[in-house]
Amino acid sequence: MIRRHGDWQTRFDAWLSDAARAGFKWGENDCCMSAANAVLACTGADLAEPWRDRYETAGGAVKRLRAAGMNPRRLIENMAAGIAADFTLAEIPPTYAQALDVAFLPMESTGGLDGVLSVCDGQTFIVFTPEDGLTRLSFLYAARLPGARAWRI
């Protein structure tokens, strides 16, 4: 079971500030790693340990996901669901997401991938994309996307 540090909100704010300053970078601050980095900062649990320092490009990320046996049409969703299962994270309706919860959001403009991972700040879903860097998606828009999934942290 993952437990939040007592000062997780302060840590979350620090993570967000640092991540925004760093900008998007494959393998370090992309949508998947940024969500995992937020959880790591606030809990100490590294959801992305098997993926860290293993890719530096979009193609490298896809190659690693396929090598791990992920369905080519649902790479990000399957990876997220697998990590959630490994850490016994409870799946919740995306509309119930709270600050620090992680969500898979199916989106088309993500370099050919099936969607993005995001972290909820309680009011929006935070996503890092190569096109826009840090992006805040409207909570209701993102939570209601068909196929969206979320996990409690």
C-alpha angles and dihedrals in degrees: 000000000000116000126195119235113250090248095042093132092058090046090049091053091049091048091050093049092048093045093049090051092047094051127199120331126161112246094012111046107007121125094278098042094044092055090047091046091054091052091046092051093049101038110015090238113126107212091175100049094119090051102043116116090000101109140023103183139044089254091051091051092051091047092052092047093049091046087055088058099254119160105261092225095050105032101143096038093050092046091051093047091048093051090046090053092047090054094037092238113173114241112230135182106273089235087065094055117131134188112310095014113131124228138189110220118192107225132162102214098068105108095278094308122127096248146308139279116234140178122226120231092192094263105040140015112249116217133174116212132173090236100050109012110213110017130178114211121202109262096230094042094051097039091053097049108125107255096020115146132187139192130205117240 
